């Protein structure tokens, strides 16, 4: 009986450590069908180069040419490192599907808010992050709605990541 209770407690603890990442996935904007978190962050030339290397890497994988696979992967990893993209990020998340045709560069939306609206956005962003940490669905939705209102006022597309617009990430 003690081993049964001990096993159940052990399984419960494992389930509790696994559950939080999945619980937060519902708040991840990239799970709503928008471009990957890293798309749009590379410069036009780097995105074009990354897409070229990605295409060659895919072809090399089909041919099972290990030397070429490694060569193209290293070139893509060099580009990723320049933008501080974690090395465990899958290449297909960064590559744009249509070659060098990007939707837009997220950086073009930075600095559009008036100083007062930037303060409001930053406040809502900090609150939104806190609500996500606390797993408060209502709070997350409330602050996300306020950020979306500000974004709409400045014609910023809904799929631009919030962290790109928050001034704390640009050193203001």
Buried (B, 14 or more C-beta within 10 A) or exposed (E): EEEEEEEEEEEEEEEEEEEEEEEEEEBEBBEEEBBBBBBBBBEEEBBBBBBBBBEBBBEBBEEEBEEBBEBBBEBBBEBBEEEEBEEEBEBEEBBBEEEEEBEEBBBEBBEBBEEEBBEBBBBBBEBBBEBBEEEBEEBBEBBBEBBBEBBEEEEBEEBBBBBBBBBEBEEE
